[in-house]
């Protein structure tokens, strides 16, 4: 899982982001380069991996 360092949104690969065209089961690394946080619009580079 990956957390947005701006707003705290957590991207769960099991859930994906279906509202924005990302199917469940999509690894964070496979998200499109132009994907942004659905909560605040931050880019992928502002996410941190959770252990």
N, CA, C and O atoms as CSV, one atom per row, in Angstrom:
chain,resi,resn,atom,element,x,y,z
A,1,UNK,N,N,0.842,-1.174,0.000
A,1,UNK,CA,C,0.000,0.000,0.000
A,1,UNK,C,C,0.891,1.242,0.000
A,1,UNK,O,O,2.018,1.224,0.494
A,2,UNK,N,N,0.356,2.307,-0.563
A,2,UNK,CA,C,1.102,3.559,-0.709
A,2,UNK,C,C,0.273,4.709,-0.160
A,2,UNK,O,O,-0.935,4.779,-0.387
A,3,UNK,N,N,0.938,5.622,0.576
A,3,UNK,CA,C,0.227,6.748,1.176
A,3,UNK,C,C,0.680,8.065,0.541
A,3,UNK,O,O,1.868,8.291,0.309
A,4,UNK,N,N,-0.304,8.923,0.269
A,4,UNK,CA,C,-0.028,10.264,-0.223
A,4,UNK,C,C,0.543,11.086,0.927
A,4,UNK,O,O,-0.068,11.175,1.992
A,5,UNK,N,N,1.708,11.683,0.716
A,5,UNK,CA,C,2.337,12.462,1.780
A,5,UNK,C,C,1.694,13.837,1.938
A,5,UNK,O,O,1.991,14.558,2.891
A,6,UNK,N,N,0.819,14.199,1.013
A,6,UNK,CA,C,0.141,15.495,1.097
A,6,UNK,C,C,-1.128,15.397,1.949
A,6,UNK,O,O,-1.327,16.187,2.872
A,7,UNK,N,N,-1.992,14.408,1.626
A,7,UNK,CA,C,-3.291,14.352,2.301
A,7,UNK,C,C,-3.527,13.090,3.120
A,7,UNK,O,O,-4.478,13.034,3.899
A,8,UNK,N,N,-2.675,12.068,2.958
A,8,UNK,CA,C,-2.837,10.848,3.735
A,8,UNK,C,C,-3.657,9.765,3.059
A,8,UNK,O,O,-3.841,8.692,3.635
A,9,UNK,N,N,-4.160,10.015,1.841
A,9,UNK,CA,C,-4.900,8.986,1.101
A,9,UNK,C,C,-4.016,7.757,0.939
A,9,UNK,O,O,-2.822,7.883,0.664
A,10,UNK,N,N,-4.594,6.569,1.110
A,10,UNK,CA,C,-3.842,5.330,0.947
A,10,UNK,C,C,-4.338,4.599,-0.297
A,10,UNK,O,O,-5.522,4.285,-0.420
A,11,UNK,N,N,-3.401,4.331,-1.224
A,11,UNK,CA,C,-3.716,3.540,-2.413
A,11,UNK,C,C,-3.500,2.073,-2.076
A,11,UNK,O,O,-2.392,1.662,-1.731
A,12,UNK,N,N,-4.565,1.287,-2.178
A,12,UNK,CA,C,-4.505,-0.152,-1.920
A,12,UNK,C,C,-4.608,-0.858,-3.267
A,12,UNK,O,O,-5.651,-0.799,-3.918
A,13,UNK,N,N,-3.526,-1.531,-3.695
A,13,UNK,CA,C,-3.559,-2.210,-4.990
A,13,UNK,C,C,-4.704,-3.205,-5.132
A,13,UNK,O,O,-5.192,-3.430,-6.240
A,14,UNK,N,N,-5.142,-3.809,-4.018
A,14,UNK,CA,C,-6.248,-4.762,-4.087
A,14,UNK,C,C,-7.538,-4.077,-4.525
A,14,UNK,O,O,-8.367,-4.675,-5.211
A,15,UNK,N,N,-7.701,-2.817,-4.123
A,15,UNK,CA,C,-8.909,-2.073,-4.463
A,15,UNK,C,C,-8.772,-1.288,-5.770
A,15,UNK,O,O,-9.760,-1.059,-6.467
A,16,UNK,N,N,-7.547,-0.879,-6.096
A,16,UNK,CA,C,-7.335,-0.052,-7.274
A,16,UNK,C,C,-7.984,1.317,-7.080
A,16,UNK,O,O,-8.163,1.781,-5.954
A,17,UNK,N,N,-8.328,1.947,-8.186
A,17,UNK,CA,C,-9.009,3.256,-8.172
A,17,UNK,C,C,-10.006,3.250,-9.324
A,17,UNK,O,O,-9.848,3.985,-10.299
A,18,UNK,N,N,-11.058,2.395,-9.200
A,18,UNK,CA,C,-11.992,2.200,-10.313
A,18,UNK,C,C,-12.641,3.485,-10.810
A,18,UNK,O,O,-12.945,3.598,-11.998
A,19,UNK,N,N,-12.859,4.452,-9.928
A,19,UNK,CA,C,-13.484,5.700,-10.351
A,19,UNK,C,C,-12.614,6.465,-11.343
A,19,UNK,O,O,-13.105,7.321,-12.080
A,20,UNK,N,N,-11.314,6.151,-11.359
A,20,UNK,CA,C,-10.382,6.835,-12.256
A,20,UNK,C,C,-9.726,5.860,-13.233
A,20,UNK,O,O,-8.622,6.106,-13.718
A,21,UNK,N,N,-10.410,4.759,-13.515
A,21,UNK,CA,C,-9.964,3.827,-14.547
A,21,UNK,C,C,-8.869,2.861,-14.145
A,21,UNK,O,O,-8.239,2.255,-15.011
A,22,UNK,N,N,-8.624,2.700,-12.840
A,22,UNK,CA,C,-7.591,1.767,-12.383
A,22,UNK,C,C,-8.275,0.544,-11.781
A,22,UNK,O,O,-8.954,0.637,-10.759
A,23,UNK,N,N,-8.084,-0.602,-12.430
A,23,UNK,CA,C,-8.738,-1.834,-12.002
A,23,UNK,C,C,-8.174,-2.353,-10.689
A,23,UNK,O,O,-6.995,-2.154,-10.397
A,24,UNK,N,N,-9.015,-3.022,-9.891
A,24,UNK,CA,C,-8.498,-3.695,-8.696
A,24,UNK,C,C,-7.384,-4.662,-9.081
A,24,UNK,O,O,-7.451,-5.309,-10.127
A,25,UNK,N,N,-6.368,-4.758,-8.240
A,25,UNK,CA,C,-5.235,-5.638,-8.517
A,25,UNK,C,C,-4.094,-4.945,-9.237
A,25,UNK,O,O,-3.099,-5.590,-9.567
A,26,UNK,N,N,-4.212,-3.629,-9.496
A,26,UNK,CA,C,-3.162,-2.897,-10.203
A,26,UNK,C,C,-2.087,-2.438,-9.217
A,26,UNK,O,O,-2.369,-1.647,-8.318
A,27,UNK,N,N,-0.846,-2.934,-9.383
A,27,UNK,CA,C,0.237,-2.485,-8.503
A,27,UNK,C,C,0.500,-0.992,-8.683
A,27,UNK,O,O,0.285,-0.448,-9.766
A,28,UNK,N,N,0.958,-0.338,-7.635
A,28,UNK,CA,C,1.242,1.100,-7.698
A,28,UNK,C,C,2.206,1.410,-8.842
A,28,UNK,O,O,2.049,2.405,-9.550
A,29,UNK,N,N,3.202,0.544,-9.011
A,29,UNK,CA,C,4.213,0.755,-10.044
A,29,UNK,C,C,3.614,0.742,-11.446
A,29,UNK,O,O,4.195,1.310,-12.371
A,30,UNK,N,N,2.455,0.099,-11.612
A,30,UNK,CA,C,1.825,-0.013,-12.926
A,30,UNK,C,C,0.791,1.078,-13.190
A,30,UNK,O,O,0.176,1.100,-14.256
A,31,UNK,N,N,0.590,1.991,-12.223
A,31,UNK,CA,C,-0.348,3.094,-12.455
A,31,UNK,C,C,0.199,3.973,-13.572
A,31,UNK,O,O,1.414,4.115,-13.703
A,32,UNK,N,N,-0.676,4.565,-14.378
A,32,UNK,CA,C,-0.200,5.457,-15.440
A,32,UNK,C,C,0.613,6.610,-14.839
A,32,UNK,O,O,0.365,7.028,-13.708
A,33,UNK,N,N,1.578,7.114,-15.600
A,33,UNK,CA,C,2.432,8.196,-15.108
A,33,UNK,C,C,1.633,9.445,-14.769
A,33,UNK,O,O,2.046,10.239,-13.924
A,34,UNK,N,N,0.489,9.621,-15.427
A,34,UNK,CA,C,-0.307,10.826,-15.178
A,34,UNK,C,C,-1.385,10.619,-14.111
A,34,UNK,O,O,-2.216,11.498,-13.884
A,35,UNK,N,N,-1.367,9.440,-13.452
A,35,UNK,CA,C,-2.320,9.203,-12.360
A,35,UNK,C,C,-1.985,10.127,-11.203
A,35,UNK,O,O,-0.814,10.345,-10.891
A,36,UNK,N,N,-3.016,10.671,-10.567
A,36,UNK,CA,C,-2.816,11.547,-9.412
A,36,UNK,C,C,-3.701,11.078,-8.266
A,36,UNK,O,O,-4.657,10.331,-8.470
A,37,UNK,N,N,-3.377,11.519,-7.078
A,37,UNK,CA,C,-4.159,11.191,-5.890
A,37,UNK,C,C,-5.609,11.622,-6.109
A,37,UNK,O,O,-5.865,12.779,-6.442
A,38,UNK,N,N,-6.564,10.698,-5.924
A,38,UNK,CA,C,-7.965,11.052,-6.138
A,38,UNK,C,C,-8.513,12.027,-5.096
A,38,UNK,O,O,-9.569,12.625,-5.299
A,39,UNK,N,N,-7.801,12.186,-3.989
A,39,UNK,CA,C,-8.256,13.095,-2.936
A,39,UNK,C,C,-7.753,14.522,-3.151
A,39,UNK,O,O,-8.520,15.477,-3.035
A,40,UNK,N,N,-6.448,14.666,-3.467
A,40,UNK,CA,C,-5.862,16.014,-3.504
A,40,UNK,C,C,-5.162,16.365,-4.807
A,40,UNK,O,O,-4.769,17.516,-5.000
A,41,UNK,N,N,-4.996,15.391,-5.713
A,41,UNK,CA,C,-4.376,15.683,-7.003
A,41,UNK,C,C,-2.857,15.623,-7.006
A,41,UNK,O,O,-2.235,16.012,-7.995
A,42,UNK,N,N,-2.238,15.145,-5.923
A,42,UNK,CA,C,-0.774,15.020,-5.873
A,42,UNK,C,C,-0.315,13.939,-6.834
A,42,UNK,O,O,-1.020,12.954,-7.056
A,43,UNK,N,N,0.871,14.124,-7.405
A,43,UNK,CA,C,1.442,13.150,-8.333
A,43,UNK,C,C,1.981,11.922,-7.621
A,43,UNK,O,O,2.130,11.904,-6.400
A,44,UNK,N,N,2.274,10.881,-8.423
A,44,UNK,CA,C,2.792,9.630,-7.871
A,44,UNK,C,C,4.073,9.833,-7.074
A,44,UNK,O,O,4.351,9.078,-6.142
A,45,UNK,N,N,4.853,10.849,-7.436
A,45,UNK,CA,C,6.131,11.075,-6.765
A,45,UNK,C,C,5.959,11.545,-5.322
A,45,UNK,O,O,6.927,11.583,-4.562
A,46,UNK,N,N,4.739,11.900,-4.945
A,46,UNK,CA,C,4.489,12.353,-3.579
A,46,UNK,C,C,3.864,11.256,-2.714
A,46,UNK,O,O,3.305,11.538,-1.654
A,47,UNK,N,N,3.962,10.014,-3.169
A,47,UNK,CA,C,3.470,8.860,-2.399
A,47,UNK,C,C,4.655,8.136,-1.784
A,47,UNK,O,O,5.747,8.101,-2.352
A,48,UNK,N,N,4.416,7.554,-0.598
A,48,UNK,CA,C,5.444,6.747,0.062
A,48,UNK,C,C,4.888,5.350,0.298
A,48,UNK,O,O,3.702,5.167,0.572
A,49,UNK,N,N,5.787,4.363,0.182
A,49,UNK,CA,C,5.382,2.966,0.383
A,49,UNK,C,C,5.201,2.697,1.858
A,49,UNK,O,O,6.041,3.078,2.673
A,50,UNK,N,N,4.108,2.041,2.206
A,50,UNK,CA,C,3.863,1.640,3.591
A,50,UNK,C,C,4.340,0.198,3.766
A,50,UNK,O,O,4.147,-0.637,2.882
A,51,UNK,N,N,4.957,-0.086,4.900
A,51,UNK,CA,C,5.443,-1.452,5.156
A,51,UNK,C,C,4.367,-2.319,5.735
A,51,UNK,O,O,4.604,-3.495,6.011
